[in-house]
Amino acid sequence: MFLNEQSAREIYLLPFEMCIEDSDANGIMSSMNRIGGTWVVGNKGLMTNTLRGEWGYSGFVMTDQTSFSSFVYCEIHEGLAAGNDLWLCTSKRLWEQDEEDMTATFMQNVRTAAHRYLYVVANFNAMNGVDKDTKVSNVLAGWQKLIFPVSLLLS
């Protein structure tokens, strides 16, 4: 399918723009499809220029599932540079970085992504009322307390 910028903005992007502006969203999920030859998360024109620049979005962006080797095209350097912050991934080896991959630019992009994520967490409604005197308690459901003893008995 061929798409020009006008139809992209008027038909496909308009609902997303309206949701972001009307809801004051702090977290969104990016898609795995491509725009031209570039996957959405690595598309700086969409992720940075449009989403963060034109629409004024300041929250974090997380990918859709990227845990399998078929998602190797979802290059982490490209995604971080374009403005994506988190990867929904359960495969550590797929995103491991060698020492030579840890450039100053890459590390700055990681810091920027971490800043956006932590800013949202700190300003999230669940944090209302949390101060230096707040105590965090570990609450387990009854069935969760039984997992360890039962697993010992069954092994």
C-alpha positions, 0 to 999 in steps of 0.5 A: 500500500502506498501512502502520502503524508497528507492521507497519513495525517488526515486518516491514519494519524489523526485518531492517535493525535486526538487520543494523545492530546485529549487524554494527556497520555503518559505511556503509549505502545508503538507498533511493529509495522513499517513505514516505507522501509523503516519500522515504526519504532525506528522512524524518527520522523514519526516518533520524534518529530511528529509524536514528541515535537508536533503533538507535544508528547512527553511520556514514554513509548514502549514497543510491542512484543519483540522477544523472538529472533524474527524481530531482529529488525527492531534494532535497539540503537535505531529505536532509542535514537528515534524516541522509543524508551522501552522494549517489551522483550523477554529475551536478554540475548536478543538485545545484549550489547557488546562493549563497542556498541556502547557509544556515547550517543547510545548511552545518552539515548539510554539515559534519555529513555530512562529519564522519560520512564522514571518521570512518568512513574514519579508523576503517576497517580499511583505515587500520590501520597507517597513521601519519605515516611511511607512504608511499603509492605509486601502483600501476598495472596494466600495461594502465593504463600503456598507456591514454594512449599508445594513446589518443594513437595512436588520436586 
